[in-house]
Amino acid sequence: MLYSINPKRLSILKGIIGEEVVRSYINEVLSIKLKREGWNKVIYCGNLNRYAFNWHSKTFIENFFLRKGIHPTPALQRKLKELSETLTNVPDGFLFKLRKTSNPPFVDGEIEVIEVKYGKTPRIHPSQKESYKAIIEKGYTLRLFYVRTISIDDNKFEIFEKVIKNINNL
C-alpha cells in the first residue's frame, strides 16, 4: 500500500534531517577547516527556538557558554545582542568562531548566522531575506547550506555551502 504523510509534517521532518546533516558536517568537516584558519574553538548552536529568541540574555550565555567553560568577552556579548535585536526571524543556528584572548578564560570571536534549506530548491523566504540583508549590512556573515538527499537508505547527502557577506549575493 502506498501512503503519504501530511505535507506540513513531511516538511518539518525534511528540515530536521537537513539540520542534522549540516550539524554533522560542521562538527566533522567545517570546524577542522576553520581551526586551520586560526580559530581556537568552533561551536554550532542550532535549534534556537528553545532559547525563546533571547540569545543575548544572561540565561542563554550561562546555559550555552558558561556550562561549556567558555567566557565570552563583553564585545562578543554585544555582538550577540546586536544580532538578536536585528534579526526578525529565527535562523537555523549560529556558528561561533572563537579565539582566546590575553585575559584567560575569556574568548572573543565572530558569529555567523546559519540557514539550512532542504529539498528541491534552496529558496530563502522573502521575510528571511529582509532579516538577513539587515545583518549582512551590519557586517555579519550568513552561511547558507542546501542539503539534497542522494539516498536515505545509504545515508548519502549532497551539501552545497554558500558564505554570504554581501547583500548582492543573497
N, C-alpha and C positions, 0 to 999 in steps of 0.2 A: 504494500500500500504506500503510495506517495503521500507525504504530509508536509505541510509548511507551517511554520510558527508565525505569530503576529509580526508584521514587518517592523514595527517600532521596537519590539523585543529583539529581533534579529539585528537591528541597527545598534542597539546597546551592546549586544554580545560581540559584534564586529569591532566596536570601539574598545571593548575590554581586551580582545585579542591583540588589536593593533598597539595599544598602550603597553601590554606585556612584552610584545616583540621589541618595541622601542626601548623599554626599561632594560631588557636583557642586552640589547645592542649597546646602549650607553654604558652599562656596567662592565661589559666584557670587551668592547672594542674602542668606543669613543673615549672613555676615561683614560685608557692607556695612551692613546694618541695625545690627549690634552696634557697628561703628565709629562710626556716627552717635550711638550712646548713650554714647560716650566711651572705648571700649576702643581701645588703640593697635594691638593685634595680636590676631587671632583665628586659632587653629590647630586643625584637626581631626586627631586621631591615631586612625586606625582599624586594623583587622587586628591587634588586641592580642595574639593568640596567638603572634606571632613574638617577643614580648618575654618569653615564658615566665612570665607572671603576676607579674613582679617589677618593677613600674613605678616604684618609688621607688629602685631600685638606681642605683649610680653609673654603670653601663653604660647604662641607659636614659637617664639625664639627659645623659650625654655624647653618645650616639648621636642622641637626639631633639632636645634643646635646644641644646647647645653647638655642634654641627655647623651649626646654623642661626644661630649668633652670638647666641643668647639665653641669658642667665644668670639662672636663677630664684633668687629670694631664698630664704634658709633657711625662711621662713614658707611659701612656695609648695611647697618640697620636703617640708615636714612635712605639708601638706595631701595631697600625692600619696601619701605614706607612709600616712597615716591612711585614705585611700580604699582603697589596695591591701590594707591589713590588715582592713578592714571588709567589702569585697566578697567574697562566697563564690562568685561566678560571674565569667566573663569577659564584660564587656559588649562591644557592638559598637565602642565607641570612647570617647574623651574629647574634650571641646571645651575648649580653653584660651582664656580671655578674659584678655588681659594688658594691664597698664598700666606705663608707665615709672615708675621711682622717682626720688627725688632723688639716687640714687647710681648713675649710669650705669656699666656697661651692664646693671644688674640690673633685672628686671621682677617684679612681683607680680601677683596676679590671682585669678580664680576658675576652678574646674574643674567642668565639668558632665559627667555620665555620659550617653552616647548609647546608646539601644537602638533598633534598626530591626526592624520587622515587615513582612512582605510576604505577600500572599495574601488569602484570603477574610476572615479576621477578625484583628484586632490583639490577639491574646491573649498576655499575659505568663505564662510558665510559673510555677507556684507556687514553685519554688525561687528563680527570679529575683525574684519578688515579695518574698520574705523578705529577700533581699540588698538590694534597692532600698529597702525600708522602713528598713533599718538605716542606709543612707547619708543618706536624707532626714531621719531623726531627728537625724543629726549636722549638719544644715544644708546638705547638698549638694543639687544640683538634678539631677533626671532629665529629660532631653529625649527624649521618645518620638516616633518617626516611624513612620507607617504608610504604606507605598507600595502603590499599586494600579496595575496596568497598564491603560492605555486601549488602546494599540496598540504592540506591539514594532516592527512594520514602520515605523510613523510616528514612533517614538521619543517616545511620549506617555505620561506617567505622572501620576498624581494623588498628591500628598503631603499627609498630614494630620500636623500637628505639635502636640504637647501638652507644655507645660512643667509639670513636677510638682515642687512644693516642699512639698506637704503630703501625708502618707500617706493621708489620707482621699480624695484624688483619684487614688490609684493603683488 
